[in-house]
């Protein structure tokens, strides 16, 4: 069975729901508590390629830190990625990774299809 990696925040209901869906589907999983083990710049760049998203599309734009850092007007992807490295709370969640592909598990209804694809 393929191992699925999940970038998980235990305080997030959607992230907990994703874990539950993974359990229901008997997934072998690696749980990465990304708020405790900040991903580095290369890891985020790799994730963006798997997601086929821009740096901003991976960001939680409603977080207070997003506003505090004035990231709304930042156009440089490198600076946005660096902001996520320094403040992983900015990273959207949950992220699921399997066989070089990834999704953001929102809405959670897309997770089962991803797991079984």
N, C-alpha and C positions, 0 to 999 in steps of 0.2 A: 504494500500500500504506500502511496505517495505521502510524504510528510508535508503538512501545511504549516507555514509560519504565520503567526498572527502578531501584529504590533498591538499590544493590549494595554488599556488603561482600566484597572479594576474599578475605578470610581465612575466609569462611563456605562450607562445602562445598555447602550447599543453594543459596546464592546463585550459586556457580559452576555448579552443575547447572542452575539456571534459565537462565543465559546460554547454556549448551550447548543446551538445549531451544529457546531462541529462535533460535539459529543453525541448528538442524535444521529449523526452520519458516521459515527465510529471512526473519526479521523485521527490519524497519528499527527500530533501537533507539537510544535515548538512555540512556546509563549515567550515573546520578547516584551518585557515591561519597559517600553522605550522612554518613559519619563525618568526611569532610574538609570538606564544605560543609554545615554544620549547617542543617537546615531551620528556618525561622522559625515562629512561633506560627500565623500565618495559613495557611501551607503545611500544617502538621500538621492544623489544623482542616478544611481543604479535603479532605485525604486521609481523615480520619475520616468525613466525609460520603460520599465515594465508596465507602469500605469498608463503610459502615453499621455502624460499631463504636463502642464507647465508648473513651475514652482508655486505660483499663486494658487493654482487649482488644488494643490495639496494642503493649502493653509486654511486654518480656522480663522476666517476674517472677522468673526464677531468676538474673539477673545480680547480682553482688555489690553493685553501686551501688544497685540497687533496695532491697536490705536496709539498706545503709549510710544511705540517705536516709529510711528508715522509711516507704516509700510504701505498704506493705500496708494501713495504717490511714487513708490519705489518701482522702477522699471527694470532694474538689473537683477536677473535671475540669480546670479552669484551672491548678491547681497541678501536676497530672499532666502536662499538656501542657508547662508550663514546665520540668518536670524533663526531658522528652524533648528540648526545645530545648537545654538546658544539657548534657545527657548523651545524645547521639544513639545511644549503644550500647544504650540502653533500648528502641529501636524494633525491633520484630520485622522479620525479613527472610526472604526477599526480598519486596519490594513491587513489583507490576507495575501499571502504569496505562495504560489505553487508552480513548479516546473518553469520558472523564468517568467511567469505572468503574475500580475497582481490586480487586485481590486480594492476600492474603498467600500467597505460593507455597509453602505447606506444607499437605499433602504436595505434593511437586513433581509428582505425577501429575495435579494439577488445572490445571497451567500450559498444556499443549497445548490443552485445551478452551477456556480463556480466550483464548488467542492466536487461535484459529480461530472464535471466536464473532462 
